[in-house]
Amino acid sequence: MSRYGIISDIHGNSHALLAVYDRLGKMNVDRIVCLGDIVGYGPAPAQCLDLVLSYCDEVVRGNHDEAALDPNLGKYFNHAALAALNWTRDQLGPYHLIALSHMKTRIRLGDALLLVHDTPALNDSAYVHEVDHAVIAFASLDEGICLHGHTHLPTVFSTPDGVATHDSIVFQIPTDGTPIALDPLQRHLCNPGAVGQPRDSDPRASFGVLEYTSPEAEAIFTVHRTEYDIAAAQEATQKAGLPSILAERLSIGA
């Protein structure tokens, strides 16, 4: 059995990332995978990239990471996000930009474990946080487990093989430290929530652990929450001159 530590949506929040790494270091995980959006919003994009590149075994590129490379993508972001991305771009050196450019947008680990940032659907960047969205996403997931982020919300969607429908999908909201069994005869979309900017009204950093043996065996997905120094992250955001909303939302998890 392999134990995967799963992190996503760090968004330049090094205080949260270091707290999550500290927890993962005590949990005997075999590998750490990152589901993207390492930068954007937060005040420490270069440090977070350095930490991810140092400690993660697999990394996929998120939409904010992509926008750090391509300024034209800024048109899809709101005012605060765009201001943060423009600032972020100036903080990154050639090494960071090259590293981002070489990241893949999807990674397969074996036959039945897929890593993406947003959705298993190719050439799409949909948010999968409701059953209607999951119906569309499952149409692009033939088997196994897809680990994804993007929504900043910890979720699990499961459906039997065949065409997924609104009635066939089981939707679960993981709670801190409660394991969720993943039936090998079903397909699953698992989101560990956000390390650096949770949006489920719980400001604690969120990450996941997947216990996985093979496509034929039951897997276990568990979301964990951990405290970090939110006040220090807010102060760093303010000192960087980033929009105040990006600091304020950290303390309310929104």
Secondary structure, DSSP 4 states (H G I P E B T S, - for coil): -EEEEEE---TT-HHHHHHHHHHHHTTT-SEEEE-S--SSSSS-HHHHHHHHHHH-SEEB--HHHHHHH-GGGGGGS-HHHHHHHHHHHHH--HHHHHHHHH-BSEEE-SSSEEEESS-SSTT------SHHHHHHHHTT--SSEEE--SSSSEEEEEEESSS--TTT-EEE---TT--EEE-TTEEEEEEE--SS---SS--SEEEEEEEE--TTS-EEEEEEEE---HHHHHHHHHHTT--HHHHHGGGTT-
